[in-house]
Amino acid sequence: MPASAEIEPASPPGSATGSVDDPLNRRILAVSEDTLQGFHRRPMHEIAERSGVAVEDVVRRIQAMLRSGAVRRVRQTMLATSLAPGALVAWRVPPAKLLSAFDFMAEHDPFSGHVVLRTTDGETPGSGYRLWTTLKVPRPFSLEAHAEWLQRETGAEAFRLLPAKKLFALGVGHVRRKEIEPGDRTDAPGRVQDTAMVDLDDRQWRVLDAIKREFTPEELEAALPDGSIWSARAAEAGERLDGFYEVAESLQRARVVGRFSTFLEHVKPHADGARVTRFNALFHWKVPEGQEIEAGLEIGRHHCMTHAYWREGGPEFGGVNMMGVSHGTDKARVLEHKAAIDRHLEEAGISVGYTNVFWGGKSEIKPSEVSPRVYAAFAEERGIA
């Protein structure tokens, strides 16, 4: 765990601001975006200790950023790849139906997560697939059947399921990423994350359902002065607080718990007009068969990457097998980051046979539901086989 910083006295009441450009907020976000890996019994206090900002300020300022829209959600993430089979899905939709298909998946399908319209710089393999989503369907239900239902509902002409074969270590949060130079990477290769499913019992699912729901600004108040934001969630799950902690920590040992995080709004302008990022790039690479894991370890070590995966694109996408996402405020700078990764792959002895970039436009980012109980009711109501 990072060393604790010396905590400063709390600011005067009413001084909290919702701007991500505020120096104190940036100190909080540099910790809260992506450094609290695993389950923490007192996450607000942990952020305070690591940032050196008084816990009263941490709570008040995260509340202010949530209310302003600068932070879009605060939640404990789960490693959904271990809880439900999933895929990145590319959709070919007639132009006249593209926006309605986007809206349907963003607003009416809780199992579709990131919903993004993408374009390429010219006609390239797969450029006709403009709508991209993530999709999770818990066992024992069918990912393919759900995608076919979405196709019927939206009028999509075709879809491609692109499940991850392996995941690789992900990059840093948006606030710290602004300082990254092209080619900045970890000293050693990243690590492989498997996509094997983990079976949970009823008690674990009940606690997980309570843990993963995002927090309202009002719920964060429970951390003060020395309380727990989990107390109400424990009661919701029918657990005493110590029992709730016990189950949550068992989920962490089972490797289904991600990180506690404040998720910045990185697509839409904030209330003060500021933007965290302007360009969302989905990189594609085709590397030699047999070198996918080696390539993923090298791509995943670059700090500019938020996601890196081994996914088989097939002939529609030029035979690519590595994909990853990077964000930035300047398109040329994003391409400089990619060029640095391309050079690094060649230096590592991994030839790139083909590469492409799919640029994100209109986006709606939300977590995918993974509960079997929720899916069963959803599917029955809609007649999904």
N, C-alpha and C positions, 0 to 999 in steps of 0.2 A: 504494500500500500504506500502511496506517496507520503512523504513526511508532512506533518501538520505544519501550517504556517501560523505565525503569531497573530492572534485574532484582535482586530481593531475594535474600539468601542462602537456601539450602535449609533447610527445616524439619528438626527432629530426626527420625531414623528412627522409623517406627511411629506418626507423628502424623497420617497421612492418614485422612480420614473420608469416608464415602460420602454424606453429606447435602448436598442442594442448597442448604440454608440456611447452610452454612458460608461465611463471608466470602471465604476464599481460593478455595474451589470456585466461588463466584459470579463472581469475577474471571476464572477460567479459562473458565467456561461462557459468559460474555459475549463471549468471543472465539471459543471453539471451536464454538459452536452453528452460526454462520452467516456468519462473516467471512472464512474461508479459501476464497475463490473460486478455482476452477481446481485444477490439480495442483501439489502442493508436494513437493519432494524430501525435506524434513525437516519434516513438519507439526508434530511435537511441539516442535521448537525454534522454529518460527514462532509457535506459541501462546505459548511462554515469552517470546519477544521482545516480542510485542504486549501481553501481560498484565502483564509485569514480574514474573512468578512463575518461579522457578528451574525448569529443565527436569526436574530430578529430582522436584520437587513436581508438576509438570504430569502426568508419567507416573504417579506413585504415586497421585495423587488421581483421575485418570481411571480407572485400574485399580480403585480402591476403589469408585467410583460405578458402574462396570460390574458389579462383583461384588455390590453391594447392590441392583442393579436400578434405581437412580435414572437411570442412562444405559442405554438399552436396546440401543444398538449404536453402534459407531464404524466409520465406513467412508468411502470415497471415493464420492460419488454420481456417477451418470451422468445426462445429460439424456436420459432414456428416450424422450421424445417424438420424439427424432431417431434413435433406434435401432430402434424397433418401433412399428407403428401401435397406437394404444390408444384407450380411451374410458373415461369414467365410465359405469357401468352401474347403472340403477335396476331392481330386481327386485320384481315382485308375487308374493308367495309366500303360500299358505294359512297361516293362523296356526298350525295344528298342525305345520307343517313348517318354520317360520321359523328356529328355533334349529338344527335339523339342517342346514338349507341354509347358515346362517352357519358352522357348524363345518366343513362340507365345503369351502367356499371358502377358509376360513382355514387349514385343515390339509392339504388334499389337492390344492390347485391352486396351484403356484408362480407362475403367471402372473396370478393375482388378487392385487392388492396390498392397499390399504386396504379392509378389510371392516368395515362399520359398519351397525348398526341405527339407523334414524332415525324420528322422529315429528314431527308438526306440532301447533301449538296449535289444534286443531279440525279439522273436515272442510274440506279445501282441495284444489284441483287437484293430483293426484298423491299425495295423502296415503296412498293404498292401497299405494304403493311403499315398503315399509318397509326393504328390504335394499339397501344401496348398496355398490358395489365399484369399484375401478379394475381395468382389464384391459389387458394388453399381449400381443400375439401377433406374433412376428417374421415378416417376409416370408420366403418367399412364401406363408405359411399364412394362414388366414382367421379374422379376428376374429369374424365372424358364426357360422361353423361351431363355433368354440370356445364361444361363448355358448349356442348351441343344445345342445351336449353338456352344458354345465353345467345348462341347463334340464331336460334329461332326467334327469340324475343327482340333482337336488335336488327335482324336482316343482314348480318355479316355474310359475306360470300365464302370466306374460308378462315380457318385459324390454324396456328401452329403452336402446339404445346412444347415448351422448351424447359424441361425439368433440369434442375442443377444436379450434376453428378458429384461434384465436390464444391465446397465453398472455401474461400481463403481469407486470411486476416484482413479486416477492413480498416479504412483510414481514420483520420481524426475528425473532430467536429468542425462545423462551419466557421466558428469564430477563430479557432487556431489555424484553420486551413488558409486563411487570408495571407498568412505570413510565409507560406510554403513556396519554395523555388522549384522550377521544373527539375526533375531528377532526384529531389529529396526523398530518401527512403530509409528504412531501418538498416542497421548494420548487418543483420542476418536475414535470410529468406523468411517469408511468412510461415504460417502453419496451416495445415489442412483441417477443415472442419467437415466431418462426415454428415450425411443426410439420413442416417438410420433413424427409424421411428422408435420412440420410447413409449411404453405402455404405462398408464397411470391408473390408480384405483379411484373409486368414487370420491373418497375424502380428498385426495390430491386434486382432482378436477374441481371440486367445490372451492377449495382454497385458491387454486389457480384462477378460476373465474373472478374471484374477488380481488386478487392481486393485480390482474392485468388491466382492469378498467382504469381509464385516465382519471386524474384528480381534477376537481374543480378548485378555483382559488379559495373558496371557503373551507374546503377539506384540509388544505395545507395549514390552516390556522391551528389545527390540533397539535402541531409540532411545538407550539409555544405554551409556556416557557421551556418546559422540559418533557413534553409529552410525545406521543407516537401518532403518526398519521395512519398507522395500521389498526388502531383500536376499533374504529367503526367497521373496517373491512373484516376483522376477526369475528365481530358479532354477526355480521352479514353471513359469514360462512358457518355460523353455529359453533364457533371455537372460542375458547379462552385465548387470551393474547399469547401466553407461552406456548400453547398447543399450535396456534397459528404460525408462530415463528418456527416451531419444530417442523411443521409440514413444508413451509416455504423453504427452509434450509435443506430439506430432503429433495425438493425440486431442483435446488441448485446443485446438489450432489449428482442428481440424475442428468444434469447438463441440459435442462430445458429452460433455465432462467438466463435472460440476457443481461441487460444493464438497467439501472434506474436513470432516467434521462429526461431533460427538458428539450423538447423538439422545437427548433426554431422554424418559423414560417419562412421557408427559403424559396418559395415560388411566387407568392403574391406580395405586392408592396405592403409595408407596415403602415400603421396609422400616420406616422410622421413622414411618410414617403420613402423611407429607407428600404433598400433591398439587400438581403444577405447574399443572394446570388442571382444571376440573370440567365446563365446557360447551364443546361442539364444535358450531358453528353453520354450516350450509351455507346461505348467502344466495342468493336468487333475485331477479333484476330483469328486467323487460321494458322495454327502451328502444326508441326508434324505429328502424326499419330504416334502415341507412345510418349510424347513430351508434354502432355496436357498438365499433369501435376507439377512438373518442373516449371512450366510457364506460369501457372497460377501462383506458385510460391514467389516467383519474381515480380509478377504484376501486383500481387497483394501487398508487397512490402513498400510500395510507393504511397507516400502520405496523401497524395491527391485523390486516391481512390476511396469512394465510400462503399462500393460493393465490387467483388471480383468472384467470378464463377467459371466453372467448366460446364458449358452447355453446348449441345450439338445443334447447330443451326440448320444443317441439311442443305440440299442443293438450292433451296429458295433464297438462302442467305450466303451463297458463295462457299459453302462448306466450312464456315467458321465454327470454332469449338471453344473459344474463350470470349467471355463478355465481362464488361465492368462499367461502372458508372462514376463519373466525376462531375463536379460542379465548379462554376466560377463566375465572376462578374464581367469577364472580357473573353470573347470567343477566341481571339488570337492566342491569349494566354492558356486557355484550355487546350488548344491544339499544340502549344509548346510542351505542356505536360505530357500529352500523348506521344509527341515526337521523342521525348526523353525516354519514355517507356519502350518505344519501338527500338531505339538505339541500344537500350540496356538489354533487351531480349536478344538482339543480334550479338552483342558482346558476350552474353551468357551461352552462346552457341545454339540459340533457338531461332530458326529462320521463320520469318512471317511471310506466308504465301499469299495472303490477301488480308486487307484490313478496311474498315469502314467506320463511319460515325453516324449515328442516328441522333439528331438533335431534338430535345424535348421542347414542347410548346405548352399548350393548355394542360394543366395537371391538377389532379386531386389526390392527395396523399393521405391514406388512412390505414390503420392496421387491419389485417384480415381476421375475421372470426375463425376460431379453430375448434370450438366446442362441438363434440358429437351430438349432445343433447339439443343444442340450438339448430344444428344442421338438420337433424331428423324432423323437427317441427317445420322448418323452412321448406324442405323437400316435399313433405307430405302435403302441405298447403298448396304447392305449385305443381304437383304431379311430376316431379323429377324422378325418373326411374333410378 
